[in-house]
Amino acid sequence: MTTALPSPPALPAAAPAPDGPRLRLVGDRPARPHVGYLVFLPDGVDPVELLTARGVRPEIHPLAPRTPPAPAPVPPPPPPVGDDGVRIDHDRRVVEVDGSELDLTYLEFGLLAHLVAHPRTVHSREALMARIWGYGHIGDGRTVDVHVARLRRKLGAPYRDRIVTVRRVGYKYVP
């Protein structure tokens, strides 16, 4: 069995109060006002009539249709960087040594690409951990040392000396 609820009583039509209190939407940015209250009204009740019956004159501003923001231009991919023997292609995530591709892990690629992109700059182990691994220095820094040792092994004898150890500081790439 369904029970119907009685409809709300009709409000008397009142003339708008010219000097009564006003309801305004206030925000920190004019384009996006913040609403302070959420009011639920029964079906069939006109909010303007309800407010004017209580002596409040609402300001009604129609919303402008929103246009989606223009998509940001996609920057061109960086050209392959490197020197005469070691080239790094960021688009394909490939490192070539003397024309042959190296099989590098994700972190090895990031580490070598960062070192090659900033030649002759000394990078501390902590800075490399934050930049490549994405978190601060945890532990004794051996993680970076192990990855550098693997990179040197994969680069081969002619290029392993390009990653130079700066004692008690970190590493740098010397082309």
C-alpha positions as CSV (number, residue, x, y, z in Angstrom):
1,M,0.0,0.0,0.0
2,T,1.3,3.4,-0.9
3,T,0.6,6.5,1.2
4,A,0.6,9.8,-0.5
5,L,1.9,12.8,1.4
6,P,-0.2,16.0,1.4
7,S,1.2,18.7,-0.8
8,P,2.7,21.7,1.0
9,P,0.4,24.6,1.6
10,A,0.6,27.3,-1.0
11,L,2.5,30.4,0.1
12,P,0.7,33.7,-0.3
13,A,2.1,35.7,-3.2
14,A,3.8,38.7,-1.6
15,A,5.2,41.7,-3.3
16,P,9.0,41.8,-3.3
17,A,10.5,43.6,-0.4
18,P,12.4,46.5,-1.9
19,D,14.5,47.3,1.1
20,G,14.6,44.0,2.9
21,P,17.6,41.8,3.5
22,R,19.3,40.5,0.3
23,L,20.8,37.1,-0.3
24,R,24.1,37.3,-2.3
25,L,26.6,34.7,-3.3
26,V,30.1,35.8,-2.2
27,G,33.3,34.2,-3.3
28,D,37.0,34.9,-3.5
29,R,36.9,34.8,-7.3
30,P,34.0,36.4,-9.2
31,A,34.0,33.6,-11.8
32,R,33.5,30.9,-9.2
33,P,31.4,32.0,-6.2
34,H,31.1,29.7,-3.2
35,V,27.7,28.8,-1.9
36,G,27.4,28.8,1.8
37,Y,24.2,26.8,2.3
38,L,22.4,23.9,0.7
39,V,18.7,24.1,1.1
40,F,16.3,21.3,0.2
41,L,12.8,22.4,-0.9
42,P,9.8,20.2,-1.6
43,D,8.8,19.7,-5.1
44,G,6.7,22.5,-6.5
45,V,8.0,25.2,-4.2
46,D,9.5,28.2,-6.0
47,P,12.6,29.3,-4.1
48,V,12.1,33.0,-5.2
49,E,8.6,33.1,-3.8
50,L,9.8,31.4,-0.6
51,L,12.5,34.0,0.0
52,T,10.4,37.0,-0.9
53,A,7.7,35.8,1.5
54,R,10.3,35.9,4.2
55,G,11.5,39.4,3.3
56,V,14.7,38.4,1.5
57,R,15.2,39.6,-2.0
58,P,17.4,37.1,-3.9
59,E,19.8,38.3,-6.6
60,I,19.5,35.9,-9.5
61,H,22.3,35.8,-12.0
62,P,22.1,33.4,-14.9
63,L,25.1,31.1,-15.3
64,A,27.2,31.6,-18.3
65,P,27.7,28.5,-20.3
66,R,31.1,27.0,-19.5
67,T,33.5,26.5,-22.4
68,P,36.2,23.9,-21.8
69,P,39.7,25.3,-21.5
70,A,41.9,25.1,-24.5
71,P,44.2,22.1,-24.3
72,A,47.7,23.0,-23.4
73,P,50.1,22.7,-26.3
74,V,52.2,19.6,-26.2
75,P,55.9,20.5,-26.1
76,P,58.0,18.9,-28.7
77,P,59.9,15.8,-27.5
78,P,63.5,16.5,-26.7
79,P,66.0,15.5,-29.4
80,P,68.2,12.6,-28.7
81,V,71.1,13.7,-26.5
82,G,74.5,12.4,-25.9
83,D,77.9,12.5,-27.3
84,D,79.8,10.7,-30.0
85,G,79.2,7.2,-28.7
86,V,76.4,7.3,-26.2
87,R,73.0,8.6,-27.4
88,I,69.7,8.7,-25.5
89,D,66.4,8.8,-27.2
90,H,63.7,9.9,-24.6
91,D,60.8,9.2,-26.9
92,R,61.6,5.5,-27.4
93,R,63.4,5.2,-24.0
94,V,66.4,3.7,-25.7
95,V,70.1,4.2,-25.1
96,E,72.5,3.5,-28.0
97,V,76.2,2.9,-27.6
98,D,78.1,2.9,-30.8
99,G,74.8,2.2,-32.7
100,S,73.7,-0.8,-30.6
101,E,70.9,-0.6,-28.1
102,L,71.5,-1.3,-24.4
103,D,69.1,-3.4,-22.3
104,L,68.5,-1.1,-19.3
105,T,66.0,-1.2,-16.5
106,Y,63.7,1.7,-15.8
107,L,65.9,3.2,-13.1
108,E,69.1,2.6,-15.0
109,F,67.7,4.5,-18.0
110,G,66.6,7.4,-15.8
111,L,69.9,7.5,-14.0
112,L,72.0,7.5,-17.2
113,A,69.7,9.9,-19.0
114,H,69.9,12.4,-16.1
115,L,73.7,12.1,-15.9
116,V,74.1,12.6,-19.7
117,A,71.7,15.5,-19.8
118,H,73.8,17.3,-17.2
119,P,77.4,16.6,-18.2
120,R,80.3,17.6,-15.9
121,T,77.8,18.4,-13.1
122,V,78.4,16.5,-9.8
123,H,75.3,14.9,-8.5
124,S,75.1,13.7,-4.9
125,R,73.7,10.3,-4.1
126,E,70.9,12.0,-2.2
127,A,70.0,14.3,-5.1
128,L,70.0,11.3,-7.5
129,M,67.8,9.3,-5.1
130,A,65.3,12.2,-5.0
131,R,65.4,12.9,-8.7
132,I,65.4,9.4,-10.2
133,W,63.9,7.2,-7.5
134,G,61.4,10.0,-6.4
135,Y,62.0,9.9,-2.7
136,G,64.6,11.2,-0.2
137,H,67.8,9.5,0.8
138,I,67.1,6.4,2.9
139,G,69.9,4.2,4.0
140,D,73.6,4.4,3.1
141,G,73.4,5.4,-0.6
142,R,74.5,2.0,-1.8
143,T,71.5,1.8,-4.1
144,V,72.9,4.5,-6.3
145,D,76.4,2.8,-6.2
146,V,75.0,-0.5,-7.3
147,H,73.0,1.0,-10.2
148,V,76.1,3.0,-11.3
149,A,78.2,-0.2,-11.2
150,R,75.6,-2.0,-13.4
151,L,75.5,1.0,-15.8
152,R,79.3,0.9,-16.2
153,R,79.2,-2.8,-16.9
154,K,76.5,-2.4,-19.5
155,L,78.3,0.6,-21.2
156,G,81.3,-1.5,-21.8
157,A,85.0,-0.9,-21.5
158,P,85.3,2.1,-23.9
159,Y,82.6,4.1,-22.1
160,R,82.5,3.0,-18.5
161,D,85.0,5.7,-17.4
162,R,82.6,8.4,-18.5
163,I,80.6,8.0,-15.3
164,V,83.1,9.4,-12.8
165,T,83.0,8.9,-9.1
166,V,83.5,12.0,-7.0
167,R,84.7,10.7,-3.7
168,R,82.4,11.3,-0.7
169,V,80.0,13.3,-2.9
170,G,78.5,11.4,-5.8
171,Y,78.8,11.0,-9.6
172,K,79.2,13.0,-12.8
173,Y,79.2,12.2,-16.5
174,V,82.2,13.3,-18.5
175,P,81.7,13.0,-22.3
